Amino acid sequence: MTTRFTLATVDDAALVHRLMWEAFGEYDGVPEPPTGALTESVADVAAAIAAGGAVLAWAGEVAVASARFQPEADHLSIGRVSVPPAHRGNGYARAVMNYLEELGRALGLPEARVGVRRNLPDNIALYERLGYRIVSEQPHPRGPAYTSVTMTKRL
């Protein structure tokens, strides 16, 4: 089945929120500090969409993934890439990232960036397989004993 993409609107915030909660639910209480994704409300997601944007991936009529983005002066910031467990293993994360990279190119941006917690090596490995490279490491804003990495890919 072909994956179809739509840009989410503020009216889609509840759906983007649900996909994010399903995807990030496995981290409930597990990384330290806890993921901020599970503290966000539908209103928070709507505000993020209004300030930047979000994409929804569809398999037929079923929403199977989402991600948020924010165009910046010199890059496209990508976050909250969300593929619920029931839809993993089908290439949806790769497809969403490819879609957002094309969006970044269309906007004339030279690179895409994603932030990842250092203590989530599977997520880092996913982005490395997609051509992203770690360019910096910084203390996690919600816990200085933990680190996050910034990964980039030239578009």
Chimera marker file (.cmm) of the C-alpha trace (Angstrom):
<marker_set name="trace">
<marker id="1" x="0.000" y="0.000" z="0.000" r="1" g="1" b="0" radius="0.5"/>
<marker id="2" x="1.274" y="3.461" z="-0.861" r="1" g="1" b="0" radius="0.5"/>
<marker id="3" x="1.876" y="5.946" z="1.918" r="1" g="1" b="0" radius="0.5"/>
<marker id="4" x="0.095" y="9.253" z="1.451" r="1" g="1" b="0" radius="0.5"/>
<marker id="5" x="1.018" y="12.463" z="3.264" r="1" g="1" b="0" radius="0.5"/>
<marker id="6" x="-0.967" y="15.481" z="4.342" r="1" g="1" b="0" radius="0.5"/>
<marker id="7" x="0.142" y="18.596" z="6.120" r="1" g="1" b="0" radius="0.5"/>
<marker id="8" x="-1.711" y="18.715" z="9.410" r="1" g="1" b="0" radius="0.5"/>
<marker id="9" x="-3.777" y="21.715" z="10.347" r="1" g="1" b="0" radius="0.5"/>
<marker id="10" x="-4.656" y="22.931" z="13.823" r="1" g="1" b="0" radius="0.5"/>
<marker id="11" x="-7.917" y="20.996" z="13.359" r="1" g="1" b="0" radius="0.5"/>
<marker id="12" x="-5.802" y="17.803" z="13.165" r="1" g="1" b="0" radius="0.5"/>
<marker id="13" x="-4.111" y="18.447" z="16.534" r="1" g="1" b="0" radius="0.5"/>
<marker id="14" x="-6.074" y="15.720" z="18.351" r="1" g="1" b="0" radius="0.5"/>
<marker id="15" x="-4.997" y="13.129" z="15.769" r="1" g="1" b="0" radius="0.5"/>
<marker id="16" x="-1.343" y="14.238" z="15.856" r="1" g="1" b="0" radius="0.5"/>
<marker id="17" x="-1.535" y="14.158" z="19.664" r="1" g="1" b="0" radius="0.5"/>
<marker id="18" x="-3.009" y="10.622" z="19.690" r="1" g="1" b="0" radius="0.5"/>
<marker id="19" x="-0.322" y="9.276" z="17.348" r="1" g="1" b="0" radius="0.5"/>
<marker id="20" x="2.377" y="10.908" z="19.480" r="1" g="1" b="0" radius="0.5"/>
<marker id="21" x="0.954" y="9.437" z="22.692" r="1" g="1" b="0" radius="0.5"/>
<marker id="22" x="0.713" y="5.966" z="21.139" r="1" g="1" b="0" radius="0.5"/>
<marker id="23" x="4.295" y="6.192" z="19.863" r="1" g="1" b="0" radius="0.5"/>
<marker id="24" x="5.865" y="7.728" z="22.968" r="1" g="1" b="0" radius="0.5"/>
<marker id="25" x="3.812" y="5.662" z="25.428" r="1" g="1" b="0" radius="0.5"/>
<marker id="26" x="6.581" y="3.082" z="25.692" r="1" g="1" b="0" radius="0.5"/>
<marker id="27" x="8.738" y="5.788" z="27.282" r="1" g="1" b="0" radius="0.5"/>
<marker id="28" x="6.236" y="6.516" z="30.065" r="1" g="1" b="0" radius="0.5"/>
<marker id="29" x="8.424" y="6.605" z="33.156" r="1" g="1" b="0" radius="0.5"/>
<marker id="30" x="11.383" y="5.176" z="31.273" r="1" g="1" b="0" radius="0.5"/>
<marker id="31" x="13.851" y="7.520" z="30.156" r="1" g="1" b="0" radius="0.5"/>
<marker id="32" x="15.049" y="9.820" z="32.827" r="1" g="1" b="0" radius="0.5"/>
<marker id="33" x="14.119" y="12.593" z="32.797" r="1" g="1" b="0" radius="0.5"/>
<marker id="34" x="10.671" y="11.626" z="31.512" r="1" g="1" b="0" radius="0.5"/>
<marker id="35" x="9.755" y="12.510" z="27.951" r="1" g="1" b="0" radius="0.5"/>
<marker id="36" x="8.036" y="15.835" z="27.530" r="1" g="1" b="0" radius="0.5"/>
<marker id="37" x="5.884" y="14.354" z="24.762" r="1" g="1" b="0" radius="0.5"/>
<marker id="38" x="3.602" y="12.720" z="27.315" r="1" g="1" b="0" radius="0.5"/>
<marker id="39" x="3.038" y="16.000" z="29.146" r="1" g="1" b="0" radius="0.5"/>
<marker id="40" x="1.753" y="17.824" z="26.073" r="1" g="1" b="0" radius="0.5"/>
<marker id="41" x="-1.946" y="18.516" z="25.668" r="1" g="1" b="0" radius="0.5"/>
<marker id="42" x="-3.900" y="18.725" z="22.436" r="1" g="1" b="0" radius="0.5"/>
<marker id="43" x="-3.728" y="22.524" z="22.846" r="1" g="1" b="0" radius="0.5"/>
<marker id="44" x="0.091" y="22.305" z="23.056" r="1" g="1" b="0" radius="0.5"/>
<marker id="45" x="0.169" y="20.287" z="19.844" r="1" g="1" b="0" radius="0.5"/>
<marker id="46" x="-2.194" y="22.738" z="18.145" r="1" g="1" b="0" radius="0.5"/>
<marker id="47" x="0.106" y="25.613" z="19.151" r="1" g="1" b="0" radius="0.5"/>
<marker id="48" x="3.138" y="23.744" z="17.764" r="1" g="1" b="0" radius="0.5"/>
<marker id="49" x="1.331" y="23.126" z="14.481" r="1" g="1" b="0" radius="0.5"/>
<marker id="50" x="0.341" y="26.797" z="14.265" r="1" g="1" b="0" radius="0.5"/>
<marker id="51" x="3.913" y="27.912" z="14.965" r="1" g="1" b="0" radius="0.5"/>
<marker id="52" x="5.554" y="25.509" z="12.508" r="1" g="1" b="0" radius="0.5"/>
<marker id="53" x="3.733" y="22.522" z="11.138" r="1" g="1" b="0" radius="0.5"/>
<marker id="54" x="3.123" y="18.807" z="11.239" r="1" g="1" b="0" radius="0.5"/>
<marker id="55" x="2.754" y="16.028" z="8.743" r="1" g="1" b="0" radius="0.5"/>
<marker id="56" x="0.486" y="12.997" z="8.837" r="1" g="1" b="0" radius="0.5"/>
<marker id="57" x="1.275" y="9.740" z="7.033" r="1" g="1" b="0" radius="0.5"/>
<marker id="58" x="-1.633" y="7.602" z="5.872" r="1" g="1" b="0" radius="0.5"/>
<marker id="59" x="-1.994" y="3.985" z="4.773" r="1" g="1" b="0" radius="0.5"/>
<marker id="60" x="-5.344" y="4.055" z="3.053" r="1" g="1" b="0" radius="0.5"/>
<marker id="61" x="-7.651" y="5.859" z="5.464" r="1" g="1" b="0" radius="0.5"/>
<marker id="62" x="-5.585" y="5.043" z="8.563" r="1" g="1" b="0" radius="0.5"/>
<marker id="63" x="-3.174" y="7.592" z="10.038" r="1" g="1" b="0" radius="0.5"/>
<marker id="64" x="0.011" y="5.614" z="10.716" r="1" g="1" b="0" radius="0.5"/>
<marker id="65" x="2.594" y="8.263" z="11.654" r="1" g="1" b="0" radius="0.5"/>
<marker id="66" x="3.174" y="11.931" z="12.280" r="1" g="1" b="0" radius="0.5"/>
<marker id="67" x="5.973" y="14.386" z="12.927" r="1" g="1" b="0" radius="0.5"/>
<marker id="68" x="6.252" y="18.052" z="13.706" r="1" g="1" b="0" radius="0.5"/>
<marker id="69" x="8.535" y="20.563" z="12.050" r="1" g="1" b="0" radius="0.5"/>
<marker id="70" x="9.669" y="24.145" z="12.350" r="1" g="1" b="0" radius="0.5"/>
<marker id="71" x="11.346" y="26.013" z="9.482" r="1" g="1" b="0" radius="0.5"/>
<marker id="72" x="14.276" y="28.055" z="10.810" r="1" g="1" b="0" radius="0.5"/>
<marker id="73" x="16.546" y="30.483" z="8.956" r="1" g="1" b="0" radius="0.5"/>
<marker id="74" x="19.160" y="27.845" z="8.094" r="1" g="1" b="0" radius="0.5"/>
<marker id="75" x="17.485" y="24.466" z="8.663" r="1" g="1" b="0" radius="0.5"/>
<marker id="76" x="14.289" y="22.502" z="9.100" r="1" g="1" b="0" radius="0.5"/>
<marker id="77" x="13.885" y="21.399" z="12.696" r="1" g="1" b="0" radius="0.5"/>
<marker id="78" x="12.094" y="18.027" z="12.957" r="1" g="1" b="0" radius="0.5"/>
<marker id="79" x="10.636" y="16.588" z="16.141" r="1" g="1" b="0" radius="0.5"/>
<marker id="80" x="8.119" y="14.266" z="17.711" r="1" g="1" b="0" radius="0.5"/>
<marker id="81" x="8.499" y="11.703" z="14.915" r="1" g="1" b="0" radius="0.5"/>
<marker id="82" x="5.735" y="9.320" z="15.937" r="1" g="1" b="0" radius="0.5"/>
<marker id="83" x="5.041" y="5.834" z="14.632" r="1" g="1" b="0" radius="0.5"/>
<marker id="84" x="2.773" y="3.868" z="16.973" r="1" g="1" b="0" radius="0.5"/>
<marker id="85" x="3.945" y="0.297" z="17.730" r="1" g="1" b="0" radius="0.5"/>
<marker id="86" x="1.138" y="-1.234" z="15.650" r="1" g="1" b="0" radius="0.5"/>
<marker id="87" x="2.573" y="0.427" z="12.537" r="1" g="1" b="0" radius="0.5"/>
<marker id="88" x="6.316" y="-0.016" z="13.080" r="1" g="1" b="0" radius="0.5"/>
<marker id="89" x="8.482" y="-2.035" z="10.747" r="1" g="1" b="0" radius="0.5"/>
<marker id="90" x="6.737" y="-0.762" z="7.627" r="1" g="1" b="0" radius="0.5"/>
<marker id="91" x="9.132" y="2.066" z="6.741" r="1" g="1" b="0" radius="0.5"/>
<marker id="92" x="6.849" y="4.858" z="7.934" r="1" g="1" b="0" radius="0.5"/>
<marker id="93" x="9.537" y="6.682" z="9.931" r="1" g="1" b="0" radius="0.5"/>
<marker id="94" x="11.789" y="6.686" z="6.862" r="1" g="1" b="0" radius="0.5"/>
<marker id="95" x="8.909" y="7.842" z="4.665" r="1" g="1" b="0" radius="0.5"/>
<marker id="96" x="8.010" y="10.696" z="7.042" r="1" g="1" b="0" radius="0.5"/>
<marker id="97" x="11.629" y="11.821" z="7.216" r="1" g="1" b="0" radius="0.5"/>
<marker id="98" x="11.969" y="11.675" z="3.423" r="1" g="1" b="0" radius="0.5"/>
<marker id="99" x="8.794" y="13.745" z="3.072" r="1" g="1" b="0" radius="0.5"/>
<marker id="100" x="10.068" y="16.356" z="5.528" r="1" g="1" b="0" radius="0.5"/>
<marker id="101" x="13.471" y="16.484" z="3.853" r="1" g="1" b="0" radius="0.5"/>
<marker id="102" x="11.735" y="17.197" z="0.534" r="1" g="1" b="0" radius="0.5"/>
<marker id="103" x="9.701" y="19.893" z="2.260" r="1" g="1" b="0" radius="0.5"/>
<marker id="104" x="12.926" y="21.424" z="3.582" r="1" g="1" b="0" radius="0.5"/>
<marker id="105" x="14.404" y="21.407" z="0.068" r="1" g="1" b="0" radius="0.5"/>
<marker id="106" x="11.256" y="23.038" z="-1.317" r="1" g="1" b="0" radius="0.5"/>
<marker id="107" x="11.619" y="25.757" z="1.316" r="1" g="1" b="0" radius="0.5"/>
<marker id="108" x="15.214" y="26.323" z="0.196" r="1" g="1" b="0" radius="0.5"/>
<marker id="109" x="16.713" y="25.111" z="3.475" r="1" g="1" b="0" radius="0.5"/>
<marker id="110" x="20.174" y="23.541" z="3.352" r="1" g="1" b="0" radius="0.5"/>
<marker id="111" x="19.799" y="21.039" z="6.189" r="1" g="1" b="0" radius="0.5"/>
<marker id="112" x="17.426" y="19.136" z="8.445" r="1" g="1" b="0" radius="0.5"/>
<marker id="113" x="18.014" y="18.736" z="12.189" r="1" g="1" b="0" radius="0.5"/>
<marker id="114" x="16.605" y="16.392" z="14.777" r="1" g="1" b="0" radius="0.5"/>
<marker id="115" x="17.300" y="16.173" z="18.500" r="1" g="1" b="0" radius="0.5"/>
<marker id="116" x="17.629" y="12.770" z="20.147" r="1" g="1" b="0" radius="0.5"/>
<marker id="117" x="18.361" y="11.672" z="23.674" r="1" g="1" b="0" radius="0.5"/>
<marker id="118" x="21.713" y="9.968" z="23.990" r="1" g="1" b="0" radius="0.5"/>
<marker id="119" x="20.084" y="7.199" z="26.068" r="1" g="1" b="0" radius="0.5"/>
<marker id="120" x="17.858" y="6.144" z="23.126" r="1" g="1" b="0" radius="0.5"/>
<marker id="121" x="20.442" y="4.412" z="20.912" r="1" g="1" b="0" radius="0.5"/>
<marker id="122" x="17.834" y="2.783" z="18.647" r="1" g="1" b="0" radius="0.5"/>
<marker id="123" x="16.526" y="6.226" z="17.696" r="1" g="1" b="0" radius="0.5"/>
<marker id="124" x="20.043" y="7.478" z="17.030" r="1" g="1" b="0" radius="0.5"/>
<marker id="125" x="20.707" y="4.409" z="14.881" r="1" g="1" b="0" radius="0.5"/>
<marker id="126" x="17.519" y="5.030" z="12.872" r="1" g="1" b="0" radius="0.5"/>
<marker id="127" x="18.578" y="8.566" z="12.024" r="1" g="1" b="0" radius="0.5"/>
<marker id="128" x="22.118" y="7.430" z="11.210" r="1" g="1" b="0" radius="0.5"/>
<marker id="129" x="20.682" y="4.900" z="8.728" r="1" g="1" b="0" radius="0.5"/>
<marker id="130" x="18.817" y="7.823" z="7.147" r="1" g="1" b="0" radius="0.5"/>
<marker id="131" x="22.052" y="9.764" z="6.683" r="1" g="1" b="0" radius="0.5"/>
<marker id="132" x="21.984" y="11.958" z="9.791" r="1" g="1" b="0" radius="0.5"/>
<marker id="133" x="25.167" y="12.567" z="11.747" r="1" g="1" b="0" radius="0.5"/>
<marker id="134" x="25.682" y="13.756" z="15.305" r="1" g="1" b="0" radius="0.5"/>
<marker id="135" x="27.076" y="17.287" z="15.281" r="1" g="1" b="0" radius="0.5"/>
<marker id="136" x="26.709" y="18.279" z="18.927" r="1" g="1" b="0" radius="0.5"/>
<marker id="137" x="25.893" y="16.971" z="22.349" r="1" g="1" b="0" radius="0.5"/>
<marker id="138" x="24.332" y="19.035" z="25.107" r="1" g="1" b="0" radius="0.5"/>
<marker id="139" x="22.857" y="18.515" z="28.578" r="1" g="1" b="0" radius="0.5"/>
<marker id="140" x="19.177" y="17.635" z="28.415" r="1" g="1" b="0" radius="0.5"/>
<marker id="141" x="17.191" y="20.734" z="29.452" r="1" g="1" b="0" radius="0.5"/>
<marker id="142" x="15.160" y="18.774" z="32.015" r="1" g="1" b="0" radius="0.5"/>
<marker id="143" x="18.028" y="16.915" z="33.645" r="1" g="1" b="0" radius="0.5"/>
<marker id="144" x="21.701" y="17.917" z="33.526" r="1" g="1" b="0" radius="0.5"/>
<marker id="145" x="22.862" y="14.356" z="34.239" r="1" g="1" b="0" radius="0.5"/>
<marker id="146" x="21.463" y="13.351" z="30.822" r="1" g="1" b="0" radius="0.5"/>
<marker id="147" x="22.450" y="14.396" z="27.350" r="1" g="1" b="0" radius="0.5"/>
<marker id="148" x="20.784" y="15.020" z="24.041" r="1" g="1" b="0" radius="0.5"/>
<marker id="149" x="22.421" y="15.042" z="20.642" r="1" g="1" b="0" radius="0.5"/>
<marker id="150" x="21.671" y="17.156" z="17.620" r="1" g="1" b="0" radius="0.5"/>
<marker id="151" x="21.794" y="15.241" z="14.356" r="1" g="1" b="0" radius="0.5"/>
<marker id="152" x="21.867" y="16.881" z="10.935" r="1" g="1" b="0" radius="0.5"/>
<marker id="153" x="21.579" y="15.944" z="7.308" r="1" g="1" b="0" radius="0.5"/>
<marker id="154" x="22.449" y="18.139" z="4.337" r="1" g="1" b="0" radius="0.5"/>
<marker id="155" x="19.515" y="18.588" z="2.015" r="1" g="1" b="0" radius="0.5"/>
<link id1="1" id2="2" r="1" g="1" b="0" radius="0.2"/>
<link id1="2" id2="3" r="1" g="1" b="0" radius="0.2"/>
<link id1="3" id2="4" r="1" g="1" b="0" radius="0.2"/>
<link id1="4" id2="5" r="1" g="1" b="0" radius="0.2"/>
<link id1="5" id2="6" r="1" g="1" b="0" radius="0.2"/>
<link id1="6" id2="7" r="1" g="1" b="0" radius="0.2"/>
<link id1="7" id2="8" r="1" g="1" b="0" radius="0.2"/>
<link id1="8" id2="9" r="1" g="1" b="0" radius="0.2"/>
<link id1="9" id2="10" r="1" g="1" b="0" radius="0.2"/>
<link id1="10" id2="11" r="1" g="1" b="0" radius="0.2"/>
<link id1="11" id2="12" r="1" g="1" b="0" radius="0.2"/>
<link id1="12" id2="13" r="1" g="1" b="0" radius="0.2"/>
<link id1="13" id2="14" r="1" g="1" b="0" radius="0.2"/>
<link id1="14" id2="15" r="1" g="1" b="0" radius="0.2"/>
<link id1="15" id2="16" r="1" g="1" b="0" radius="0.2"/>
<link id1="16" id2="17" r="1" g="1" b="0" radius="0.2"/>
<link id1="17" id2="18" r="1" g="1" b="0" radius="0.2"/>
<link id1="18" id2="19" r="1" g="1" b="0" radius="0.2"/>
<link id1="19" id2="20" r="1" g="1" b="0" radius="0.2"/>
<link id1="20" id2="21" r="1" g="1" b="0" radius="0.2"/>
<link id1="21" id2="22" r="1" g="1" b="0" radius="0.2"/>
<link id1="22" id2="23" r="1" g="1" b="0" radius="0.2"/>
<link id1="23" id2="24" r="1" g="1" b="0" radius="0.2"/>
<link id1="24" id2="25" r="1" g="1" b="0" radius="0.2"/>
<link id1="25" id2="26" r="1" g="1" b="0" radius="0.2"/>
<link id1="26" id2="27" r="1" g="1" b="0" radius="0.2"/>
<link id1="27" id2="28" r="1" g="1" b="0" radius="0.2"/>
<link id1="28" id2="29" r="1" g="1" b="0" radius="0.2"/>
<link id1="29" id2="30" r="1" g="1" b="0" radius="0.2"/>
<link id1="30" id2="31" r="1" g="1" b="0" radius="0.2"/>
<link id1="31" id2="32" r="1" g="1" b="0" radius="0.2"/>
<link id1="32" id2="33" r="1" g="1" b="0" radius="0.2"/>
<link id1="33" id2="34" r="1" g="1" b="0" radius="0.2"/>
<link id1="34" id2="35" r="1" g="1" b="0" radius="0.2"/>
<link id1="35" id2="36" r="1" g="1" b="0" radius="0.2"/>
<link id1="36" id2="37" r="1" g="1" b="0" radius="0.2"/>
<link id1="37" id2="38" r="1" g="1" b="0" radius="0.2"/>
<link id1="38" id2="39" r="1" g="1" b="0" radius="0.2"/>
<link id1="39" id2="40" r="1" g="1" b="0" radius="0.2"/>
<link id1="40" id2="41" r="1" g="1" b="0" radius="0.2"/>
<link id1="41" id2="42" r="1" g="1" b="0" radius="0.2"/>
<link id1="42" id2="43" r="1" g="1" b="0" radius="0.2"/>
<link id1="43" id2="44" r="1" g="1" b="0" radius="0.2"/>
<link id1="44" id2="45" r="1" g="1" b="0" radius="0.2"/>
<link id1="45" id2="46" r="1" g="1" b="0" radius="0.2"/>
<link id1="46" id2="47" r="1" g="1" b="0" radius="0.2"/>
<link id1="47" id2="48" r="1" g="1" b="0" radius="0.2"/>
<link id1="48" id2="49" r="1" g="1" b="0" radius="0.2"/>
<link id1="49" id2="50" r="1" g="1" b="0" radius="0.2"/>
<link id1="50" id2="51" r="1" g="1" b="0" radius="0.2"/>
<link id1="51" id2="52" r="1" g="1" b="0" radius="0.2"/>
<link id1="52" id2="53" r="1" g="1" b="0" radius="0.2"/>
<link id1="53" id2="54" r="1" g="1" b="0" radius="0.2"/>
<link id1="54" id2="55" r="1" g="1" b="0" radius="0.2"/>
<link id1="55" id2="56" r="1" g="1" b="0" radius="0.2"/>
<link id1="56" id2="57" r="1" g="1" b="0" radius="0.2"/>
<link id1="57" id2="58" r="1" g="1" b="0" radius="0.2"/>
<link id1="58" id2="59" r="1" g="1" b="0" radius="0.2"/>
<link id1="59" id2="60" r="1" g="1" b="0" radius="0.2"/>
<link id1="60" id2="61" r="1" g="1" b="0" radius="0.2"/>
<link id1="61" id2="62" r="1" g="1" b="0" radius="0.2"/>
<link id1="62" id2="63" r="1" g="1" b="0" radius="0.2"/>
<link id1="63" id2="64" r="1" g="1" b="0" radius="0.2"/>
<link id1="64" id2="65" r="1" g="1" b="0" radius="0.2"/>
<link id1="65" id2="66" r="1" g="1" b="0" radius="0.2"/>
<link id1="66" id2="67" r="1" g="1" b="0" radius="0.2"/>
<link id1="67" id2="68" r="1" g="1" b="0" radius="0.2"/>
<link id1="68" id2="69" r="1" g="1" b="0" radius="0.2"/>
<link id1="69" id2="70" r="1" g="1" b="0" radius="0.2"/>
<link id1="70" id2="71" r="1" g="1" b="0" radius="0.2"/>
<link id1="71" id2="72" r="1" g="1" b="0" radius="0.2"/>
<link id1="72" id2="73" r="1" g="1" b="0" radius="0.2"/>
<link id1="73" id2="74" r="1" g="1" b="0" radius="0.2"/>
<link id1="74" id2="75" r="1" g="1" b="0" radius="0.2"/>
<link id1="75" id2="76" r="1" g="1" b="0" radius="0.2"/>
<link id1="76" id2="77" r="1" g="1" b="0" radius="0.2"/>
<link id1="77" id2="78" r="1" g="1" b="0" radius="0.2"/>
<link id1="78" id2="79" r="1" g="1" b="0" radius="0.2"/>
<link id1="79" id2="80" r="1" g="1" b="0" radius="0.2"/>
<link id1="80" id2="81" r="1" g="1" b="0" radius="0.2"/>
<link id1="81" id2="82" r="1" g="1" b="0" radius="0.2"/>
<link id1="82" id2="83" r="1" g="1" b="0" radius="0.2"/>
<link id1="83" id2="84" r="1" g="1" b="0" radius="0.2"/>
<link id1="84" id2="85" r="1" g="1" b="0" radius="0.2"/>
<link id1="85" id2="86" r="1" g="1" b="0" radius="0.2"/>
<link id1="86" id2="87" r="1" g="1" b="0" radius="0.2"/>
<link id1="87" id2="88" r="1" g="1" b="0" radius="0.2"/>
<link id1="88" id2="89" r="1" g="1" b="0" radius="0.2"/>
<link id1="89" id2="90" r="1" g="1" b="0" radius="0.2"/>
<link id1="90" id2="91" r="1" g="1" b="0" radius="0.2"/>
<link id1="91" id2="92" r="1" g="1" b="0" radius="0.2"/>
<link id1="92" id2="93" r="1" g="1" b="0" radius="0.2"/>
<link id1="93" id2="94" r="1" g="1" b="0" radius="0.2"/>
<link id1="94" id2="95" r="1" g="1" b="0" radius="0.2"/>
<link id1="95" id2="96" r="1" g="1" b="0" radius="0.2"/>
<link id1="96" id2="97" r="1" g="1" b="0" radius="0.2"/>
<link id1="97" id2="98" r="1" g="1" b="0" radius="0.2"/>
<link id1="98" id2="99" r="1" g="1" b="0" radius="0.2"/>
<link id1="99" id2="100" r="1" g="1" b="0" radius="0.2"/>
<link id1="100" id2="101" r="1" g="1" b="0" radius="0.2"/>
<link id1="101" id2="102" r="1" g="1" b="0" radius="0.2"/>
<link id1="102" id2="103" r="1" g="1" b="0" radius="0.2"/>
<link id1="103" id2="104" r="1" g="1" b="0" radius="0.2"/>
<link id1="104" id2="105" r="1" g="1" b="0" radius="0.2"/>
<link id1="105" id2="106" r="1" g="1" b="0" radius="0.2"/>
<link id1="106" id2="107" r="1" g="1" b="0" radius="0.2"/>
<link id1="107" id2="108" r="1" g="1" b="0" radius="0.2"/>
<link id1="108" id2="109" r="1" g="1" b="0" radius="0.2"/>
<link id1="109" id2="110" r="1" g="1" b="0" radius="0.2"/>
<link id1="110" id2="111" r="1" g="1" b="0" radius="0.2"/>
<link id1="111" id2="112" r="1" g="1" b="0" radius="0.2"/>
<link id1="112" id2="113" r="1" g="1" b="0" radius="0.2"/>
<link id1="113" id2="114" r="1" g="1" b="0" radius="0.2"/>
<link id1="114" id2="115" r="1" g="1" b="0" radius="0.2"/>
<link id1="115" id2="116" r="1" g="1" b="0" radius="0.2"/>
<link id1="116" id2="117" r="1" g="1" b="0" radius="0.2"/>
<link id1="117" id2="118" r="1" g="1" b="0" radius="0.2"/>
<link id1="118" id2="119" r="1" g="1" b="0" radius="0.2"/>
<link id1="119" id2="120" r="1" g="1" b="0" radius="0.2"/>
<link id1="120" id2="121" r="1" g="1" b="0" radius="0.2"/>
<link id1="121" id2="122" r="1" g="1" b="0" radius="0.2"/>
<link id1="122" id2="123" r="1" g="1" b="0" radius="0.2"/>
<link id1="123" id2="124" r="1" g="1" b="0" radius="0.2"/>
<link id1="124" id2="125" r="1" g="1" b="0" radius="0.2"/>
<link id1="125" id2="126" r="1" g="1" b="0" radius="0.2"/>
<link id1="126" id2="127" r="1" g="1" b="0" radius="0.2"/>
<link id1="127" id2="128" r="1" g="1" b="0" radius="0.2"/>
<link id1="128" id2="129" r="1" g="1" b="0" radius="0.2"/>
<link id1="129" id2="130" r="1" g="1" b="0" radius="0.2"/>
<link id1="130" id2="131" r="1" g="1" b="0" radius="0.2"/>
<link id1="131" id2="132" r="1" g="1" b="0" radius="0.2"/>
<link id1="132" id2="133" r="1" g="1" b="0" radius="0.2"/>
<link id1="133" id2="134" r="1" g="1" b="0" radius="0.2"/>
<link id1="134" id2="135" r="1" g="1" b="0" radius="0.2"/>
<link id1="135" id2="136" r="1" g="1" b="0" radius="0.2"/>
<link id1="136" id2="137" r="1" g="1" b="0" radius="0.2"/>
<link id1="137" id2="138" r="1" g="1" b="0" radius="0.2"/>
<link id1="138" id2="139" r="1" g="1" b="0" radius="0.2"/>
<link id1="139" id2="140" r="1" g="1" b="0" radius="0.2"/>
<link id1="140" id2="141" r="1" g="1" b="0" radius="0.2"/>
<link id1="141" id2="142" r="1" g="1" b="0" radius="0.2"/>
<link id1="142" id2="143" r="1" g="1" b="0" radius="0.2"/>
<link id1="143" id2="144" r="1" g="1" b="0" radius="0.2"/>
<link id1="144" id2="145" r="1" g="1" b="0" radius="0.2"/>
<link id1="145" id2="146" r="1" g="1" b="0" radius="0.2"/>
<link id1="146" id2="147" r="1" g="1" b="0" radius="0.2"/>
<link id1="147" id2="148" r="1" g="1" b="0" radius="0.2"/>
<link id1="148" id2="149" r="1" g="1" b="0" radius="0.2"/>
<link id1="149" id2="150" r="1" g="1" b="0" radius="0.2"/>
<link id1="150" id2="151" r="1" g="1" b="0" radius="0.2"/>
<link id1="151" id2="152" r="1" g="1" b="0" radius="0.2"/>
<link id1="152" id2="153" r="1" g="1" b="0" radius="0.2"/>
<link id1="153" id2="154" r="1" g="1" b="0" radius="0.2"/>
<link id1="154" id2="155" r="1" g="1" b="0" radius="0.2"/>
</marker_set>
